[in-house]
């Protein structure tokens, strides 16, 4: 009996994976900020959790290691 595995390579499946990766990246950014004792205002939290660009999230994550305030992770954007 053959099993149809095409869903796992479908555009919908890829979109679901990308959303999960973005959510995980946002959690990582927030966790580092919070562990460093940096207050994360609700507006910043919403911007972080609303981002779906993996390159932007990667930049923000790197910045979490050196910023003094949560707003600084956004750089010159």
ChimeraX commands (.cxc) that place a marker at each C-alpha (Angstrom):
marker #1 position 0.00,0.00,0.00 radius 0.5
marker #1 position 1.48,3.34,-1.10 radius 0.5
marker #1 position 1.23,6.36,1.17 radius 0.5
marker #1 position 0.86,9.82,-0.34 radius 0.5
marker #1 position 3.59,12.01,1.19 radius 0.5
marker #1 position 3.22,14.89,-1.24 radius 0.5
marker #1 position 1.83,17.15,1.49 radius 0.5
marker #1 position 5.28,17.28,3.11 radius 0.5
marker #1 position 6.76,18.92,0.02 radius 0.5
marker #1 position 3.77,21.08,-0.84 radius 0.5
marker #1 position 3.78,24.90,-0.70 radius 0.5
marker #1 position 1.37,24.76,2.24 radius 0.5
marker #1 position 3.71,22.51,4.17 radius 0.5
marker #1 position 6.65,24.82,3.44 radius 0.5
marker #1 position 4.62,27.81,4.63 radius 0.5
marker #1 position 3.71,26.03,7.85 radius 0.5
marker #1 position 7.37,25.19,8.50 radius 0.5
marker #1 position 8.43,28.80,7.78 radius 0.5
marker #1 position 5.83,30.11,10.22 radius 0.5
marker #1 position 7.12,27.72,12.87 radius 0.5
marker #1 position 10.70,28.81,12.28 radius 0.5
marker #1 position 9.73,32.49,12.51 radius 0.5
marker #1 position 7.84,31.85,15.74 radius 0.5
marker #1 position 10.85,30.02,17.20 radius 0.5
marker #1 position 13.22,32.81,16.16 radius 0.5
marker #1 position 10.96,35.39,17.82 radius 0.5
marker #1 position 10.91,33.30,21.00 radius 0.5
marker #1 position 14.72,33.16,20.94 radius 0.5
marker #1 position 15.03,36.94,20.55 radius 0.5
marker #1 position 12.60,37.56,23.40 radius 0.5
marker #1 position 14.25,34.97,25.62 radius 0.5
marker #1 position 17.71,36.48,25.23 radius 0.5
marker #1 position 16.41,39.98,25.94 radius 0.5
marker #1 position 14.53,38.80,29.01 radius 0.5
marker #1 position 17.46,36.72,30.31 radius 0.5
marker #1 position 19.67,39.77,30.00 radius 0.5
marker #1 position 17.17,41.67,32.16 radius 0.5
marker #1 position 16.09,43.98,29.36 radius 0.5
marker #1 position 12.50,45.20,29.57 radius 0.5
marker #1 position 10.53,44.36,26.42 radius 0.5
marker #1 position 7.66,46.80,25.86 radius 0.5
marker #1 position 4.50,45.39,24.29 radius 0.5
marker #1 position 5.05,47.32,21.03 radius 0.5
marker #1 position 8.51,45.78,20.66 radius 0.5
marker #1 position 7.18,42.31,21.51 radius 0.5
marker #1 position 4.48,42.66,18.84 radius 0.5
marker #1 position 6.99,43.79,16.22 radius 0.5
marker #1 position 9.27,40.86,17.01 radius 0.5
marker #1 position 6.50,38.25,16.98 radius 0.5
marker #1 position 5.03,39.73,13.80 radius 0.5
marker #1 position 8.24,39.44,11.79 radius 0.5
marker #1 position 8.37,36.63,9.25 radius 0.5
marker #1 position 11.67,37.46,7.50 radius 0.5
marker #1 position 14.37,35.00,8.62 radius 0.5
marker #1 position 17.20,37.38,7.66 radius 0.5
marker #1 position 15.75,40.18,9.76 radius 0.5
marker #1 position 15.20,37.83,12.68 radius 0.5
marker #1 position 18.80,36.66,12.41 radius 0.5
marker #1 position 20.03,40.27,12.56 radius 0.5
marker #1 position 17.80,41.01,15.54 radius 0.5
marker #1 position 19.00,37.90,17.34 radius 0.5
marker #1 position 22.66,38.91,16.93 radius 0.5
marker #1 position 21.85,42.37,18.24 radius 0.5
marker #1 position 20.20,40.96,21.37 radius 0.5
marker #1 position 23.66,40.06,22.62 radius 0.5
marker #1 position 24.89,43.66,22.86 radius 0.5
marker #1 position 21.94,46.07,23.07 radius 0.5
marker #1 position 21.07,48.05,26.19 radius 0.5
marker #1 position 17.37,48.42,25.34 radius 0.5
marker #1 position 14.94,46.22,23.43 radius 0.5
marker #1 position 14.29,48.96,20.88 radius 0.5
marker #1 position 17.97,48.91,19.84 radius 0.5
marker #1 position 17.63,45.51,18.18 radius 0.5
marker #1 position 15.85,47.25,15.31 radius 0.5
marker #1 position 19.01,49.21,14.48 radius 0.5
marker #1 position 18.61,51.95,11.91 radius 0.5
marker #1 position 15.44,50.49,10.41 radius 0.5
marker link #1:1,2 radius 0.2
marker link #1:2,3 radius 0.2
marker link #1:3,4 radius 0.2
marker link #1:4,5 radius 0.2
marker link #1:5,6 radius 0.2
marker link #1:6,7 radius 0.2
marker link #1:7,8 radius 0.2
marker link #1:8,9 radius 0.2
marker link #1:9,10 radius 0.2
marker link #1:10,11 radius 0.2
marker link #1:11,12 radius 0.2
marker link #1:12,13 radius 0.2
marker link #1:13,14 radius 0.2
marker link #1:14,15 radius 0.2
marker link #1:15,16 radius 0.2
marker link #1:16,17 radius 0.2
marker link #1:17,18 radius 0.2
marker link #1:18,19 radius 0.2
marker link #1:19,20 radius 0.2
marker link #1:20,21 radius 0.2
marker link #1:21,22 radius 0.2
marker link #1:22,23 radius 0.2
marker link #1:23,24 radius 0.2
marker link #1:24,25 radius 0.2
marker link #1:25,26 radius 0.2
marker link #1:26,27 radius 0.2
marker link #1:27,28 radius 0.2
marker link #1:28,29 radius 0.2
marker link #1:29,30 radius 0.2
marker link #1:30,31 radius 0.2
marker link #1:31,32 radius 0.2
marker link #1:32,33 radius 0.2
marker link #1:33,34 radius 0.2
marker link #1:34,35 radius 0.2
marker link #1:35,36 radius 0.2
marker link #1:36,37 radius 0.2
marker link #1:37,38 radius 0.2
marker link #1:38,39 radius 0.2
marker link #1:39,40 radius 0.2
marker link #1:40,41 radius 0.2
marker link #1:41,42 radius 0.2
marker link #1:42,43 radius 0.2
marker link #1:43,44 radius 0.2
marker link #1:44,45 radius 0.2
marker link #1:45,46 radius 0.2
marker link #1:46,47 radius 0.2
marker link #1:47,48 radius 0.2
marker link #1:48,49 radius 0.2
marker link #1:49,50 radius 0.2
marker link #1:50,51 radius 0.2
marker link #1:51,52 radius 0.2
marker link #1:52,53 radius 0.2
marker link #1:53,54 radius 0.2
marker link #1:54,55 radius 0.2
marker link #1:55,56 radius 0.2
marker link #1:56,57 radius 0.2
marker link #1:57,58 radius 0.2
marker link #1:58,59 radius 0.2
marker link #1:59,60 radius 0.2
marker link #1:60,61 radius 0.2
marker link #1:61,62 radius 0.2
marker link #1:62,63 radius 0.2
marker link #1:63,64 radius 0.2
marker link #1:64,65 radius 0.2
marker link #1:65,66 radius 0.2
marker link #1:66,67 radius 0.2
marker link #1:67,68 radius 0.2
marker link #1:68,69 radius 0.2
marker link #1:69,70 radius 0.2
marker link #1:70,71 radius 0.2
marker link #1:71,72 radius 0.2
marker link #1:72,73 radius 0.2
marker link #1:73,74 radius 0.2
marker link #1:74,75 radius 0.2
marker link #1:75,76 radius 0.2
marker link #1:76,77 radius 0.2
view
